[in-house]
Amino acid sequence: MAKITVNVSRGKGTISKNLYGHFSEHLGRCIYDGLFVGKDSPVENVNGMRKAAVDALKEIGIPVLRWPGGCFADEYHWRDGIGTDRKRMVNTNWGGVTEDNSFGTHEFMELCRQLGCEPYVNANVGSGTVQEMSEWVEYLNSDSDSTVARERWANGSREPFGVRFWGVGNENWGCGGNMRPEYYADEFRRYQTFCRNYGENKLYKIACGPNGGDVNWTEVLMKNAGRYMDGLTMHYYTVPGPWEDKGPATGFSRERYMLTLRNAEHISAVIDGHLKVMDRYDPEHRVGLIVDEWGTWYDVEKGTNPGFLYQQNTMRDAQVAALTLNIFNDRCDRIVMANIAQTVNVLQAMILTEGEKIVLTPTYYVFALYKAHHDAKHADTFITDAGEVEGLGISPVSASASVKDGVMTVTVSNMDPDHEKEITVDPADFAFTEASGRVLAGDMGAYNDFDASPVCIRPLDGIAVTAEKTVKLTMPACSVCELTLR
């Protein structure tokens, strides 16, 4: 029987709601025909935004949304997406499709308004200019009577938007310009200099960090530009095999399932490696780590545009989400934001769409189970006697915990695809009188589609509070649980 000991007194501060952020790039059907259908669409919409998708994302409390990329960000020129006469362009990164720029700055801000989330804008460094980024900041944030601010007025927004989060380029070591870290460090210093604060809004300037475990990039950036940044990004994708053979999103083997979870768990070592470097240059922890692209990446679904990165979403993905979010929660003192890739129809999506229909994926339901952690006080979790699962190579049980408004939430995953797991939870320094739970469970390859959605949250029965004030529960095979103590 696995035991999870929870200590509130040993917590690491507040779990920012922004750890549950999302990412929407101009890629495949994430924006167009996903979140944005246009005002004249037969699909029910509010000001062009797909109403069903917005409503679903509001249910999980989406806190922050990153846009317009991704690789697309460094070929995107924001003035092409404002006003009535918009430039058509070819998306050379993703599928070679022509975009009419009908979704631009004002549409993104309208989407964030409807979602009730903060915008995170990634600006163009790879093919853009300092002036272009500087004027985008001014356009969105200035309350002055400048020519740039008047452009915004003319396009229907008299009041400034007050965008706080600004990314200075994306993956500049690769698709964002194939830059050396020394070169990008100088470019970051130059670009951020001309990004001004307007009114009471203070910019949170985010530098492009490394791909995976490239600690040399982090070393150079922190050494040469650390004092100019507020946040540093890293990207980490879980790929169950070589890049050329990532495997299918469905119909995978037990071996691929195990490899996927092992590779997902490795993000903890990657994060810790970067934090170790950051600590040397920033012992006061002023600079936050932002994991603004993470998730699973498989071979695209057969019959779809390979540049659209469309993949199904199974209980395997739910396990990756639960494991990763637990890892983020337990590093909430250093990780200030994370953005899963991507929100709709791309990679590890929350939502899949087809015409007027939408499907909520197993990953969506994990975010629903973890919603109580948003801006809650972190509590330490210590797992013992979790046992082993043949071929897995990591603990089959993952957990994190928090307290908010006098309620403790413990999120637990049982990654064993074949066997249920008996769990004892000991909230050592938290008084409670009752316990309840919800669970997401299914075969490791189970998924929802447009004909049936068998994977959904259900009540977890059989929870018992013992005389010793511990909680006993039995988790089904391949499941994720939210345990609530009051």
C-alpha positions as CSV (number, residue, x, y, z in Angstrom):
1,M,0.0,0.0,0.0
2,A,1.4,3.4,-1.1
3,K,1.5,6.1,1.6
4,I,1.5,9.8,0.8
5,T,2.5,12.0,3.8
6,V,1.4,15.7,3.4
7,N,3.0,18.5,5.4
8,V,1.6,22.0,5.0
9,S,4.4,23.5,7.2
10,R,7.0,22.3,4.7
11,G,5.4,23.9,1.7
12,K,7.2,26.1,-0.8
13,G,4.9,29.0,-1.0
14,T,2.0,29.7,-3.5
15,I,1.3,27.6,-6.5
16,S,0.7,30.3,-9.1
17,K,-2.4,29.7,-11.3
18,N,-0.1,30.6,-14.2
19,L,1.5,27.1,-13.9
20,Y,-1.8,26.0,-15.6
21,G,-1.3,28.3,-18.6
22,H,-1.9,27.5,-22.3
23,F,-0.3,28.2,-25.7
24,S,-2.1,28.9,-29.0
25,E,0.1,29.3,-32.1
26,H,-0.9,30.0,-35.6
27,L,-0.4,26.3,-36.3
28,G,-2.9,23.9,-38.0
29,R,-6.4,24.4,-36.7
30,C,-5.5,25.8,-33.3
31,I,-6.5,29.4,-34.1
32,Y,-8.5,29.2,-37.3
33,D,-11.4,26.8,-37.2
34,G,-10.4,26.0,-33.6
35,L,-10.7,29.0,-31.2
36,F,-11.6,31.4,-34.0
37,V,-14.3,30.7,-36.5
38,G,-15.2,34.3,-37.6
39,K,-18.3,36.3,-37.0
40,D,-20.1,35.0,-40.1
41,S,-19.5,31.3,-39.3
42,P,-22.5,28.9,-38.8
43,V,-20.6,27.7,-35.7
44,E,-22.0,29.5,-32.6
45,N,-19.6,32.3,-31.7
46,V,-19.2,35.5,-29.8
47,N,-17.3,38.1,-31.8
48,G,-15.8,35.3,-33.9
49,M,-14.7,33.1,-31.0
50,R,-16.0,29.6,-30.9
51,K,-18.4,29.8,-27.9
52,A,-18.2,26.2,-26.9
53,A,-14.4,26.2,-26.7
54,V,-14.4,29.5,-24.7
55,D,-17.0,28.1,-22.3
56,A,-15.0,24.9,-21.8
57,L,-11.7,26.7,-21.2
58,K,-13.4,29.1,-18.7
59,E,-14.6,26.0,-16.8
60,I,-11.0,25.0,-16.1
61,G,-10.0,28.6,-15.2
62,I,-7.5,29.2,-18.0
63,P,-5.2,31.8,-16.4
64,V,-2.9,33.0,-19.2
65,L,-2.6,32.4,-22.9
66,R,0.5,32.6,-25.0
67,W,0.3,33.9,-28.6
68,P,1.2,34.1,-31.6
69,G,3.9,31.5,-31.4
70,G,6.1,29.4,-31.3
71,C,8.0,29.4,-34.5
72,F,5.3,31.5,-36.1
73,A,6.1,34.4,-33.7
74,D,9.4,35.1,-35.4
75,E,7.9,35.6,-38.8
76,Y,4.8,37.5,-37.6
77,H,4.6,41.2,-38.1
78,W,1.8,42.6,-35.9
79,R,0.7,45.4,-38.2
80,D,-0.3,42.8,-40.8
81,G,-3.1,41.8,-38.3
82,I,-4.7,45.1,-37.5
83,G,-7.1,47.4,-39.4
84,T,-9.3,46.5,-42.3
85,D,-6.8,46.0,-45.1
86,R,-4.8,43.0,-43.8
87,K,-1.8,41.4,-45.6
88,R,-2.1,37.8,-46.7
89,M,0.9,35.6,-45.8
90,V,2.1,32.0,-46.2
91,N,2.8,30.2,-42.9
92,T,6.1,28.7,-43.9
93,N,6.6,27.0,-40.6
94,W,3.4,25.1,-40.4
95,G,1.8,23.5,-43.5
96,G,2.5,26.2,-46.1
97,V,-1.1,27.5,-45.8
98,T,-2.1,31.0,-46.7
99,E,-3.4,33.1,-43.8
100,D,-5.5,36.2,-44.2
101,N,-4.5,37.7,-40.8
102,S,-8.2,38.0,-39.8
103,F,-7.1,36.9,-36.3
104,G,-4.7,39.5,-35.1
105,T,-3.9,41.7,-32.1
106,H,-7.4,42.9,-31.3
107,E,-8.9,39.5,-31.9
108,F,-6.4,38.0,-29.5
109,M,-7.2,40.5,-26.9
110,E,-10.9,39.9,-27.4
111,L,-10.3,36.1,-26.9
112,C,-8.4,36.8,-23.6
113,R,-11.3,39.1,-22.5
114,Q,-13.8,36.4,-23.1
115,L,-11.7,33.8,-21.4
116,G,-10.9,36.1,-18.5
117,C,-7.2,35.3,-18.8
118,E,-4.0,37.3,-19.1
119,P,-2.4,37.7,-22.5
120,Y,1.2,36.6,-23.0
121,V,2.5,38.1,-26.2
122,N,5.6,36.6,-27.9
123,A,7.3,39.2,-30.1
124,N,9.3,38.8,-33.3
125,V,13.1,38.9,-32.9
126,G,14.1,36.5,-35.7
127,S,12.8,38.6,-38.6
128,G,11.5,41.7,-36.8
129,T,13.1,44.9,-35.5
130,V,13.5,46.6,-32.2
131,Q,11.2,49.4,-33.4
132,E,8.5,46.9,-34.4
133,M,8.4,45.3,-30.9
134,S,8.7,48.7,-29.2
135,E,5.7,50.0,-31.1
136,W,3.7,46.9,-30.4
137,V,4.2,47.4,-26.7
138,E,3.2,51.1,-27.2
139,Y,0.2,50.1,-29.3
140,L,-1.2,47.8,-26.7
141,N,-0.2,49.6,-23.5
142,S,0.2,53.4,-24.1
143,D,-2.4,55.8,-22.6
144,S,-0.8,58.7,-24.4
145,D,-1.8,60.7,-27.4
146,S,0.9,59.4,-29.6
147,T,0.5,58.4,-33.3
148,V,0.9,54.7,-32.4
149,A,-1.8,55.0,-29.7
150,R,-4.0,56.7,-32.1
151,E,-3.7,53.7,-34.4
152,R,-5.2,51.6,-31.7
153,W,-8.0,54.2,-31.2
154,A,-8.8,54.1,-34.9
155,N,-9.1,50.3,-34.7
156,G,-11.7,50.5,-32.0
157,S,-9.9,50.4,-28.7
158,R,-9.6,53.8,-27.0
159,E,-8.4,52.3,-23.7
160,P,-5.0,50.5,-23.5
161,F,-4.9,46.8,-22.9
162,G,-2.1,46.7,-20.3
163,V,-0.3,43.6,-21.5
164,R,2.2,42.5,-18.8
165,F,3.9,39.4,-20.2
166,W,6.2,39.9,-23.1
167,G,8.4,37.2,-24.7
168,V,11.4,38.5,-26.6
169,G,11.6,36.0,-29.4
170,N,11.0,32.3,-29.4
171,E,13.4,29.4,-29.9
172,N,16.1,31.8,-31.2
173,W,18.6,28.9,-31.0
174,G,16.5,27.3,-33.9
175,C,13.5,28.4,-35.8
176,G,13.8,31.9,-34.3
177,G,17.1,32.7,-36.1
178,N,19.6,29.9,-35.4
179,M,21.4,32.3,-33.0
180,R,24.3,31.5,-30.7
181,P,23.5,32.2,-27.1
182,E,26.1,35.0,-26.9
183,Y,24.4,36.7,-29.9
184,Y,20.9,36.3,-28.6
185,A,21.9,37.6,-25.1
186,D,23.0,40.8,-26.8
187,E,19.8,41.0,-28.9
188,F,17.7,40.4,-25.8
189,R,19.5,43.3,-24.0
190,R,18.9,45.6,-27.0
191,Y,15.2,44.7,-27.5
192,Q,14.2,44.9,-23.9
193,T,15.7,48.3,-23.6
194,F,13.1,49.8,-25.9
195,C,10.1,48.0,-24.4
196,R,8.8,50.7,-22.1
197,N,6.4,50.7,-19.2
198,Y,3.3,52.8,-19.7
199,G,1.1,54.1,-16.8
200,E,1.0,51.7,-13.9
201,N,1.7,48.6,-16.1
202,K,5.1,47.2,-15.4
203,L,6.3,44.8,-18.1
204,Y,7.4,41.3,-17.2
205,K,10.2,40.7,-19.8
206,I,10.8,37.1,-20.7
207,A,14.0,35.9,-22.4
208,C,14.1,32.9,-24.7
209,G,15.7,30.0,-22.9
210,P,17.0,26.6,-23.9
211,N,15.6,23.6,-25.6
212,G,15.5,20.7,-23.2
213,G,18.7,20.3,-21.2
214,D,21.0,22.8,-22.9
215,V,22.4,24.3,-19.7
216,N,25.1,26.2,-21.7
217,W,22.4,28.4,-23.2
218,T,21.1,29.1,-19.7
219,E,24.6,29.8,-18.5
220,V,25.4,32.3,-21.2
221,L,22.0,34.1,-20.9
222,M,22.1,34.4,-17.1
223,K,25.7,35.6,-17.2
224,N,25.3,38.2,-19.9
225,A,21.6,39.2,-19.7
226,G,20.2,37.9,-16.4
227,R,19.9,41.3,-14.8
228,Y,17.7,42.6,-17.7
229,M,15.1,39.8,-17.6
230,D,12.3,38.9,-15.3
231,G,11.7,35.4,-16.7
232,L,13.6,32.7,-18.7
233,T,11.9,30.1,-20.7
234,M,12.6,26.5,-21.4
235,H,10.8,24.0,-23.7
236,Y,10.4,20.3,-23.1
237,Y,8.4,17.9,-25.3
238,T,7.8,14.3,-24.3
239,V,8.6,12.1,-27.3
240,P,8.4,8.3,-26.9
241,G,11.2,7.4,-29.2
242,P,13.5,8.9,-31.9
243,W,12.2,12.0,-33.6
244,E,11.8,10.1,-36.9
245,D,9.6,7.5,-35.2
246,K,7.7,9.2,-32.4
247,G,4.9,6.6,-32.6
248,P,1.2,6.9,-32.9
249,A,-1.1,8.8,-30.5
250,T,-3.4,5.8,-30.3
251,G,-2.9,2.0,-30.7
252,F,0.5,2.2,-29.0
253,S,2.1,-0.6,-27.1
254,R,2.6,-1.1,-23.4
255,E,6.3,-0.5,-23.9
256,R,5.6,2.9,-25.6
257,Y,3.3,3.8,-22.7
258,M,6.1,3.1,-20.2
259,L,8.7,5.0,-22.3
260,T,6.4,8.0,-22.6
261,L,6.0,8.3,-18.8
262,R,9.7,7.8,-18.2
263,N,10.6,10.6,-20.7
264,A,7.9,12.8,-19.2
265,E,9.3,12.4,-15.7
266,H,12.7,13.4,-17.0
267,I,11.5,17.0,-17.1
268,S,12.2,17.2,-13.4
269,A,15.9,16.6,-13.9
270,V,16.0,19.1,-16.8
271,I,14.3,21.8,-14.7
272,D,16.6,21.2,-11.7
273,G,19.6,21.4,-14.0
274,H,18.6,24.8,-15.3
275,L,17.7,26.1,-11.8
276,K,21.1,25.1,-10.5
277,V,22.7,27.3,-13.2
278,M,20.2,30.1,-12.5
279,D,20.9,30.0,-8.8
280,R,24.6,30.8,-9.4
281,Y,23.8,34.1,-11.1
282,D,20.6,34.9,-9.3
283,P,20.8,33.6,-5.7
284,E,17.9,35.8,-4.7
285,H,15.7,34.0,-7.2
286,R,14.5,37.2,-8.9
287,V,14.3,35.6,-12.3
288,G,11.5,33.1,-12.7
289,L,11.6,29.9,-14.8
290,I,8.8,29.6,-17.4
291,V,8.1,26.3,-19.2
292,D,6.1,27.9,-21.9
293,E,6.0,24.9,-24.2
294,W,5.5,21.4,-22.8
295,G,3.5,18.3,-23.7
296,T,3.5,15.1,-25.8
297,W,4.5,15.0,-29.4
298,Y,3.6,12.0,-31.5
299,D,3.3,11.2,-35.2
300,V,0.4,13.1,-36.8
301,E,-2.9,11.4,-37.4
302,K,-3.0,9.6,-40.8
303,G,-4.7,11.6,-43.5
304,T,-4.0,15.0,-41.9
305,N,-1.7,17.7,-43.0
306,P,1.7,16.8,-41.4
307,G,2.4,20.5,-40.8
308,F,-0.8,20.8,-38.6
309,L,0.5,18.5,-35.8
310,Y,-2.9,17.1,-35.1
311,Q,-3.0,14.1,-32.8
312,Q,-5.5,12.3,-30.6
313,N,-5.3,12.4,-26.8
314,T,-5.6,9.3,-24.6
315,M,-5.3,8.4,-20.9
316,R,-1.5,8.2,-21.6
317,D,-1.6,11.9,-22.2
318,A,-3.7,12.4,-19.0
319,Q,-0.9,10.6,-17.1
320,V,1.8,12.8,-18.6
321,A,-0.3,15.9,-17.7
322,A,-0.8,14.8,-14.1
323,L,2.8,13.8,-13.6
324,T,4.1,17.1,-15.1
325,L,1.7,19.3,-13.2
326,N,2.7,17.6,-10.0
327,I,6.4,18.3,-10.8
328,F,5.6,21.9,-11.5
329,N,3.6,22.3,-8.3
330,D,6.5,20.9,-6.2
331,R,8.8,23.6,-7.8
332,C,6.3,26.5,-7.4
333,D,8.9,28.5,-5.6
334,R,10.9,28.8,-8.9
335,I,8.6,28.0,-11.8
336,V,6.3,31.0,-12.3
337,M,4.4,30.0,-15.4
338,A,3.9,27.0,-17.7
339,N,2.0,26.8,-21.0
340,I,0.9,23.4,-22.4
341,A,1.2,23.0,-26.2
342,Q,-1.4,23.5,-27.5
343,T,-4.9,24.5,-26.5
344,V,-7.0,23.3,-29.5
345,N,-6.4,20.7,-32.3
346,V,-2.6,20.7,-32.0
347,L,-0.3,18.3,-30.0
348,Q,-1.5,17.7,-26.4
349,A,-4.7,19.7,-26.8
350,M,-7.5,20.4,-24.4
351,I,-10.1,20.4,-27.1
352,L,-10.6,18.9,-30.6
353,T,-13.0,20.4,-33.1
354,E,-14.8,19.2,-36.2
355,G,-17.3,21.6,-37.7
356,E,-19.7,22.6,-35.0
357,K,-18.6,19.8,-32.7
358,I,-16.0,19.8,-29.9
359,V,-14.4,17.1,-27.9
360,L,-12.9,17.5,-24.4
361,T,-9.8,15.4,-24.1
362,P,-8.5,13.4,-21.1
363,T,-5.9,16.1,-20.7
364,Y,-8.7,18.7,-20.4
365,Y,-10.1,16.7,-17.5
366,V,-6.8,16.6,-15.7
367,F,-6.7,20.4,-15.8
368,A,-10.2,20.3,-14.3
369,L,-9.1,18.0,-11.5
370,Y,-6.1,20.3,-10.7
371,K,-8.0,23.6,-10.7
372,A,-8.1,23.8,-6.9
373,H,-4.3,24.2,-6.9
374,H,-4.6,27.6,-8.6
375,D,-3.0,30.2,-6.2
376,A,-3.2,27.8,-3.3
377,K,-0.6,27.3,-0.6
378,H,1.7,24.5,-1.5
379,A,2.1,21.5,0.8
380,D,5.0,19.0,0.8
381,T,4.2,15.4,-0.3
382,F,6.4,12.4,0.5
383,I,5.6,9.1,-1.1
384,T,6.7,5.7,0.3
385,D,5.9,2.1,-0.5
386,A,4.6,2.9,-4.0
387,G,6.0,-0.4,-5.4
388,E,7.2,-1.0,-8.9
389,V,5.7,-1.6,-12.3
390,E,7.6,-3.8,-14.7
391,G,9.1,-1.6,-17.5
392,L,8.2,1.7,-16.0
393,G,11.4,2.6,-14.2
394,I,9.9,5.4,-12.1
395,S,7.5,5.5,-9.2
396,P,4.0,4.5,-10.4
397,V,2.5,7.0,-8.0
398,S,2.8,10.8,-8.4
399,A,1.2,13.4,-6.1
400,S,1.1,17.1,-5.1
401,A,-1.0,19.0,-2.5
402,S,-2.1,22.4,-1.6
403,V,-4.4,24.3,0.8
404,K,-6.8,27.1,0.0
405,D,-9.7,28.5,2.0
406,G,-9.3,25.9,4.7
407,V,-9.6,23.0,2.2
408,M,-6.7,20.6,1.3
409,T,-6.5,19.2,-2.2
410,V,-4.3,16.2,-3.0
411,T,-3.8,15.2,-6.6
412,V,-2.6,11.7,-7.2
413,S,-1.9,9.6,-10.3
414,N,-1.7,5.8,-10.5
415,M,0.4,5.2,-13.6
416,D,0.1,1.4,-13.4
417,P,-1.8,0.5,-16.6
418,D,-2.9,-2.9,-15.2
419,H,-3.5,-2.8,-11.5
420,E,-5.5,-0.7,-9.0
421,K,-3.5,0.9,-6.2
422,E,-4.4,1.2,-2.5
423,I,-3.3,4.6,-1.2
424,T,-3.1,6.0,2.3
425,V,-2.9,9.8,2.6
426,D,-1.7,11.2,5.9
427,P,-2.2,14.9,6.2
428,A,0.2,15.2,9.1
429,D,-0.5,18.8,10.2
430,F,-3.9,19.5,8.7
431,A,-7.1,19.0,10.6
432,F,-10.1,17.7,8.7
433,T,-13.4,15.9,9.3
434,E,-14.5,14.6,5.9
435,A,-12.9,13.4,2.6
436,S,-14.2,13.1,-0.9
437,G,-12.7,12.5,-4.3
438,R,-13.1,12.5,-8.1
439,V,-11.3,10.3,-10.5
440,L,-10.4,10.1,-14.2
441,A,-9.7,6.5,-15.3
442,G,-9.6,4.3,-18.3
443,D,-7.5,2.0,-20.4
444,M,-4.1,3.5,-21.2
445,G,-5.2,4.0,-24.8
446,A,-8.8,5.2,-24.1
447,Y,-9.8,8.5,-25.7
448,N,-12.8,10.7,-26.6
449,D,-13.9,11.3,-30.1
450,F,-16.8,13.0,-31.9
451,D,-19.0,9.9,-31.6
452,A,-18.4,8.9,-28.0
453,S,-16.6,10.4,-24.9
454,P,-16.1,7.6,-22.4
455,V,-13.2,9.3,-20.6
456,C,-14.6,11.7,-18.1
457,I,-14.5,12.6,-14.4
458,R,-16.5,10.5,-12.0
459,P,-16.9,10.4,-8.2
460,L,-14.4,8.2,-6.5
461,D,-16.2,5.8,-4.2
462,G,-14.9,3.9,-1.2
463,I,-12.9,6.7,0.5
464,A,-12.5,6.1,4.2
465,V,-11.3,8.3,7.0
466,T,-9.6,6.2,9.7
467,A,-9.5,6.7,13.5
468,E,-5.9,7.9,13.1
469,K,-7.1,10.7,10.7
470,T,-5.6,9.2,7.6
471,V,-7.5,8.7,4.4
472,K,-7.7,5.3,2.6
473,L,-8.7,5.0,-1.0
474,T,-8.3,2.7,-3.9
475,M,-7.3,4.1,-7.3
476,P,-8.2,2.3,-10.5
477,A,-5.5,1.3,-12.9
478,C,-4.3,4.1,-15.1
479,S,-6.1,6.9,-13.2
480,V,-5.8,10.4,-11.9
481,C,-7.6,11.5,-8.7
482,E,-8.4,14.7,-6.9
483,L,-8.8,14.1,-3.1
484,T,-10.5,16.9,-1.1
485,L,-10.2,17.2,2.7
486,R,-12.4,19.5,4.7
